[in-house]
Structure formats: C-alpha cells, structure tokens
Amino acid sequence: MKYLLTVIMLLFAAFTSFGQKTDTVLIQKQNLELKHLKTGNSTYLVYFKKSATGPAQNITLVKINVESTVVNGKKAFAVTQQWDSMEEQMHTAYTVHDAADFSMIKHDTWWKRQGYTAKYDFTTKQVTFDGKIEDAAKEKIISDFNDSFASYNLCWHSDLLIFPLFPFKEGRTLQVNFYDPGFGKPKIAEYKVAGSEFLTSSSGEKIDCWILEYKSAMPSGATAVQRFWISKKSREVLKEEDQFGAGFRYKFKIGVSGEK
C-alpha cells in the first residue's frame, strides 16, 4: 500500500507539472494573423515624463501610413513613418513588407541624430549609405545585416503593426525574432500576454484590450518594462507605456489622423 501511494503521488506530481507547462509560441509566418493588418493613416502622440506625476516632455508626433503595393511581381505592404518634434523632423522610415509573411523587402531610414540615410535591400542583400558615417559603424551595420538572413525575422521598427497580428491568449509567451536594421543583430524578444484591461475612449466607450508586456535589462542592472494595450476588437495598438527607472515614455493613438 505504501508503495502504491508513492506511485500515485509521483504520477500526480508529473501531471501537475505537465499542466503547468508554459504556453510559449515562437512567431513564424504561419501563426501571424495577417487578416488583422490595416491599411491607411494613423497618428501617435509620444512623450516622456521624468516621474509618474511629472509634466510631459519631448513631445513627438509619429505619423504612419500603410498601403498595399506590388514589388517585383509580389504583393507587399509599404509602411511610411514620419516622426516630428515640436520644432523639427526627427526621423523618417520607409519599409516594404512581403504580404505573405511580413518579412522585409526593403527598409530606408534616416535619423537626424545620426546624420545619414541607410537603405537596406533584402532582395539584392545590399546596404547603401547617404551622408557621413564612420567606417567602423558602417562595417558593423553591414555585418549585422548579412547575419539577418540566417533565419526568419520581423522588423522591430514596425512593431505597432506587427503586435496586432499575434495569436493572443492570456498567459502566453510570444517569442519574436526581431531585427531593427542599423541597431544590432536580430534577437529573440519575449513578450508576455499579461492579461486584459479596459481603456476608456473620449466618448466614454469601454475598449477591451490585451496587455502585451516586454522586459529588458538596463545598463544600471534595473529592469525596463514596456506595456502595450491592443484592442481585441479593432486589433490596433492604442497605448504604450515604457517604464525605465523613475522615468516613463507614453505613446497614445490619436482617434483622428488629421491629415490625408
């Protein structure tokens, strides 16, 4: 009897462990829900705060346009981004994604703080630069670009468009091989579906959202946390909150784009 009881307890522990197995999904082209991708214009308001109760600083408008196109006979989506501060244009990007799997076909990007334009052609596997860039930086960018062809990856710069395409389920961990050309090698980033929460629109409508959470290590050793609120109905990122130490960054989708 004692032996039988021990066997039963071991079996129960095994089944309990199996039941608690982490629900982890590696994002591949077959589990991207591309039917949720929306074309057209959207605008986000971005700002920083030095503390939770501090005033908004470094206010930026991010204007995004998504349109269907054809490149080399293949259906694709072209994404244009323009980031404007209160005084000047800070950044532009033009990214073309394959309509079949949302992989990158090309990515042209300019940052004012960098002072040069980089153009990544994923068909010819070439990178070109306009403007002054140090040789060491150029070599690193090209090396990272060449390494990106080793596996399927998605453009981290298009994250607001990609998140709504994920197969959401509460508690699920989503592993994404993200690559932001010019900012390091592709890397597996883990996002957790941390639960659901309602946001309230300006008209008082309650919007049921998934909360997607990403944690990363800061140079100080502290943990930075990003949270994204994605509408379950419209599949749009409506809010982003980044916390890094005592500071915050917020991103809110504006209900009207304001431009044609």
N, C-alpha and C positions, 0 to 999 in steps of 0.2 A: 504493500500500500504506500509506504514512504517513497519507494522508487517511482511508482505511478504518479504520485503527487508532484515529485520533482520534474518528471517529464512534462506534465500538464503545465507547470509554471514556466518551464523553458519555452514551450510552444506558445503560451500566451505572450511572453515577452517578445518572441520573434514576430508574432502577428502584430503586436502593438508597435514595434519598431517599423514594420513594413507600412502600417497605416499612417505613420508619421513621416514617411518619406517625402522629402522636399519636392514640390512641384516646380521643376525648372525646365524652361523651354529655350533652346538655342534658336534665335531668329534666323530662319533661312527663307529663301524666296517662296517656298511652298506654304509657309504659315504667316506670310504678310497678307493682310486683308485689304488688298488694293482697291476694292469696291468703295472703301470709305474715303479715298483721296478726292479732294475737292479742288476744282479749278476756280480761277477768279482772283479778286484782290482781298487782302486782309492787312490790317494795321495793328501793331502792338505798341503800347506805351511802356518804356523801360526806364527805371530809375533806381538809384542806390539810396540807402539810409545807413548812417553810422551806428545807429541803435534802433531798437524796435519803435521808440517814440520820437525819433529824430525827424527832421524835415527831409523832403525828397531832394536829391542832388543828381547832377549829371543826367538830366532828363534827355531821353532819346526816343525818336520815332523810328520804328522798324516797319518798312512797307514791303509787302511780299506779293508777288504776282505769280500765279501758276497757270500755265496754258498747255494744251495738247499741241504736239508738233510731230514732225517726221524727220528723222536724221538717218541718212544712208539707207533709206528704204524701211527703217524700223520705227514703229510707234514709240513716242517718247513724251516726257513731260519736261518743260522748260520752267525753271524757277528763277525769278529775278528778285534780288533783295537790295534794298537801299536803306542805309542807316544814317539818320540825320540828327545831329545835336541841335541845340537852340541857336547855334551860331554858324555851323558848317556841316558839310557832308563828311562823315567819318569812314564809311565803308560801302562798297558795292560788291555784289557777287552774282554770277550767272551760272547756274548749274543745270545740266541736262541729264535726266534720269531715264534709263531704259524702262518702258512701260511694262515690260514683262516681269521684272524682278526689282526695279527701282535702283539698280546699280548705276554708278556714274558713267556717263559717256564723255562728259567734259565738265570742267569747273574752272571758271575765270574769277579771280578775286583780287581786290585792291583794298588795302587798309592805309589810311592817311598816316598812321604812326609808323608804318613800315616804309612807305615812300616808293613802293614798286608794285607792279601788277604781275601776277603769276598766272599762267594759263596751262591747265593740265588736260591733255588729250588722252583719254583712256583707250581710244581706238588705235592710234599710232604709237602709244606709250611714250609720248614726248612731253617735256615741260619746257616752256619758254618764259622769259622774263623781260619786262619793260621797266626801265628805271634802274637805279643804283642798288646793288645788293652785294654783300661781301661773298667772296669765293667759298669760304667755309660754310656759310649759311646755304648757299646755292647747292653745294655738294651734298649737304645733309638732306635738304628737301628732295633732291633727285633720288638719293638712296632710299629714303622712306617711300617715295612714290613707286620705285621699282619693286620694293618689298610688298606693296599693297596688292600685287597681282597674284600672290601666293594663295589667297583664299577669298571667298565671297565676303564683301563688306559693304556697309552703307555709309552715306555721307553724314557725318556728325553735324555739319553746318545746316543740314535740312531737318534737324531733329523735330521741329514743331510740326512738320508734315509727316514724319515717319511714326512718331508716337501713336497717333490715332489709328494706325494700321496694325497695331499689335493685337494678339489674341488675349484679351484681358480675362483674368479670373482672380478673384480675391486670394491673396496669399502667394500667388505665383511669382516666381523669379524669372525675369526675361534677360537672357544673355545676348548682347548685341555686339557684333564685331564692327565697331565704328572707326571711321577714318576721316579726319579733318585735314585735307591737303595743306601742307605747309606748317602743320603744328604737331609733328611727331608721326610715329608709325601707327598702323592700325592696332587697336587694342580691344579686348573683350571688356565691355562695361556691363555691370549687373544692375538692372532696375527691378525693384520690387513693387508689385501691386499691393500697396499698403492698406487699401480699403476703399471706402466710398465716403463722399461728403457732398452736401448740397451747397451750391453757391446761389446767391440771390441777384437777379438782374435788376437794372434800373427801374423796370416796370413792376418789380415785386415777384416775378416768376422764380420758382424754385427749380434749380437746374441740378439734376443728379449727375455727379462726376466720379470717375475713377481717380484715385490718387496714385501717381507713379513716383517712386522715391529712388534717388541715386545718392550714394555716399562716396566720398573720396577723401584722401588724406591731404591735409595742408602742409606746407613746409615746416610749420611750427610743431607738427605732430598731432594737432587737433583735427577733428573730422568736420568737413564741409558737407552740408546736406542740401540737395535740390529736390523740390517737390513740384509736380505738375498736376494740374486739375484738367482732366479730359472729359468733356461732355459725353455721357453714354448715348444720348440721342443723336446729336449732330456730329459726333466724333471730331471735335475741334479742341485744341489746347486753349483754354480760356484764361488760365492763370499759371504763373510760375513764381515760386518763392525760393530764393537761394539764401542760405544762412552760412556765413563763414566767420567764425568767432563771434564778435559782437555786432558785426555788420550784416546787412541784408541787401539783396537785389530783388526787385519785383518786375514782373512782366505781365501786363493785362491786355487781352484782346479788346480792341475798340469795336463797338457794335456797328458803326458806320465807317467805311474806309475813308470817305471824304474826298476821294479822287477817282477819276475814271480810269 
